[in-house]
Amino acid sequence: MADAPGRLLASGRAADVYDLGDGTVLRRYRTDHDCTGEARLMTWLGSEGVPVPEVRRVDGRDIVMDRIDGPTMLDDLTDRPWRFVGHARRLARLQRDLNRLDAPDWLPAHDGVLDGDRVLHLDLHPMNVILGPDGPVIIDWTNASRGDPAFDAAMTYVLMATFEATGWVERLGQRVVVATFGWARGRSLVRRGVPDAVRHRLGDRDVTPGERANLQRLLDRSTDRLTDRAARR
C-alpha cells in the first residue's frame, strides 16, 4: 500500500492509524511486523463475542479494519472526570470477560508471561478502548498472548499506575482509576502478577525514563511487601 493512504488519525509507539475514507482504517506498523497473527486472533475473538473491530484485509505490516466512531476511554475520562470509577470498573469487566476464554492452540505464549491457557491482551488500558455507538471496543492486539489472567490484570494495573501523569487532577484521577481497577479485578489476583508484569515491562525498549523510574519504585514496593509478608509467617 502507498505511503500516507489517508488522513492520519493517531500515532502510537509502533504504528500509525489512517482513515481510508470508506468506513475503514489502516493500522500500519513502522517495522516489518507481520499482522497475520493479529488479524487471525481478532477475527476469532469477534466470533467469540469479544468487542473488536472487524478485520477487512491484512498485508504484511498493514491491517485494515472497520472504523469505530467514538472517543477513547482516556479521552472520555479527560472530558468527564466524574466517570473515573465507572470506566475503571468497565475496563476490569472487559478484561475479566476476555480472560475467561481458553486460548486457541495457535496463540503463542510470550517470553516472561506467567504460564496459563487463557487469552491475554497485555496492553489493555483506557487508550486502547474506544467507546463506540454500540459499546466499548478493544483495539491494539499486538501484544496478545496465552497465559495466566493474573499477568494480564497486573499488566493493566502496572501500565496505569506507572503512566506519567501531569497536574494534580490527572494524578488524582490516576489514583482513583488504578485503585478501582485493582479492587474490581481482585487485589490478590493483581498483586500476584505485579512483580512479573513490572519486570516484563522493564524489558520494553520503548519505556520512557520517567516510566522506568515509576516501574522500579513499584517493583521495590512489591518486593518489600512480599518480604514483610514472609517475615510475619
N, C-alpha and C positions, 0 to 999 in steps of 0.2 A: 504494500500500500504506500502511496505517496506520502511525503512528509506534510505535516500540518493539514490534514484532510478536512478540518472543520474548525469551529470556534473552540479554543481551549477553555475547558470548564474547571479543571483542577490539576495541580501538580503535586505529587507525593514524593517520597524519598526514592522510589524506584520506578515510578511510571507516571505518565501523563494521560489525562482523560479528555477526549474531544467529543463535541456534539456533531453528529453527522447530518443533522437536519431532517432526518426521516423517522424520528422516534427512537433512534438507537444512539448509543455512544460507543466510541472506540477507546479501549484502555490499551495503551502502548507502553511496553517496558523499554527502558533505556539500555538494557543489556540484552544479550542473546538468550533471554529467558523463554522457555518453551511453555506456552499457555495450554497445551493439550490436556495435561492432567487437571489443571484448574477448571477448564471448561467441562471436562467429564464429571468432575465432582459436583460442580454447580448444577448440571443437568440432572444428576442423580438426586441431589438434595431437593431440587424442585419437585421431583416425582415423589419424594417422601414428605412433602408438605412444608419444608423449610422455606421461609420467605426470602428468595434470592432473585436477582434479575434473570430473565430468560436469555440464554446464550443463543445468538443467531449464527455466528461463524467464528472460526479461530484459524489463525495463520501465523505460525511461529510465535513471535513476541507480541502479536496483535490479537485481541479478543473483542468481538463486537457483541454488545448486549442491549436489551431494551433499556431505554432511558426511564428512570424513576423520578418523577417530578415531586419535589418537596425538599425541605431543609434537612441537613444532617441533625442528629440528636444534639450535637455540640452547638450548632447554630441556634437551635431552639432553646437550649439552656442559656445561651448568651442573651437572647431576646426576652426570655421568660424565666428568670431565675427561680421563681416560685415553684417550678416543676422539677427541681433537683431530685427530690425524694421519689416522685413518681417515675421519672426516667431511669433512675438508678435501679428501682425495682423491675422496671420493664426490661432493662439490659440483663439483669440476673435471670429473668424468666426466659428470655430468648436463648441465653446460653444454656440454661438447665434443659430446655426442650431439645436443643441441639445435641447435648452430651448424652441424652438418652438413646441416641441412635447407635446401633452396632456399626462399626466401620466396615465398609466393603473390603473384600480381600485385597483389592488392588490399591487401596490407600496406604501409602507407606508411613512408617514412624520416623520422625526426625531425630537426629542425634541429640541427646540431652533431655528428651521428653520422657516423663515418667511412663513406664510401661502400662499399657491398657488396651482395650479393644473398642473404644468409643471414638466418635468423631469430635475432633477439637478444631476450633478456629485459630486460636493462638494470636489473634490481633484484634479481638473484639473490644471496642471502646466507642465512645459517642461519635467519633468522626467516621466510623465505619457502619453506622446505622442511618439509613435515610428514612425519614418519616413521610412515606408516600400516601397517596389518597386512600389506599386500601389497607394501610397499616405500616408498621416498621418493616424495612427490608435490609438484610445484612449484605454488605458488599466486601470486596477485597479478600479473596480466599487464597491468596498467595502462600500463606504460611500454614495452611490446614494440614493436619496430621492425625494419625490414630494415636491413642494414648489414654492416660488417666484423667478423668474430669477434674480432679483436684489441681492438675497442672494448668488446665485452661482457665479455671476460676482464679487461680493465683496469678496467672499471666495478666488477666484483665485488671485485677487488683493492683499489680505492680505497675502496669502501664499508666494507670490513672493516678496512682499515689506518687509516682516519680516524675510526672509531667511538670514542666517548668511553668507554673502559674505565675502571673504578674498581677499586682494590685490586690488589695485586701478582699474585694468582692470575689474575685476569681479564686483566691486561695481559700476563702470560706466555702465557696461552692464546691471546690475540690474536696475539702474535708468531708462535707456532707454527703457528696456522691460516693466517695470511697467507703465511708463508714456504712452507709445504707446498703451499698452493693455487698460489702462483706457480711453484713447481717442477713441479707436476703439469700445469699448463696450458701451461707453457713460458715461461721467463723472458723470452726475446726477444720472444715474442708479447705478453706483458703489458706489457713495457717500451715497446713501440712505441705502444701505445694510451694510456698513462698521462697524458701531458700534455693530450690532448684530453678524456679522461674527467674529469680534475680540473676543467678549465675548464667542462665541461658541468655538473658537479655544483655548481660555484660559482654557476652561474646559477639554481639552485633556491632559491626564496624560503623553503622550509621548513628549510634547513640551519641548524643551531644555531650560535651564536657559537664554541663550542668546536670543532665540526666544521669550521667555516670556517677557523679558525686551523690546524688539522691539515692541511686541504687545501692551504693556502698553503705550509706547510712542505714537504709532499710535492711540490708543483709546483716549489718552489725547488730541492729536491734533484734532481729530474728534469732541470731546466734546467741545473744545474751539471754533471750527469753528461754530458749531451749536448754541452755546451761543452768539457769535458775531452776527450771522445772525438774531437771535431772538431779540437782543438788537437794531438792526437797523430798525426793523419794527415799 
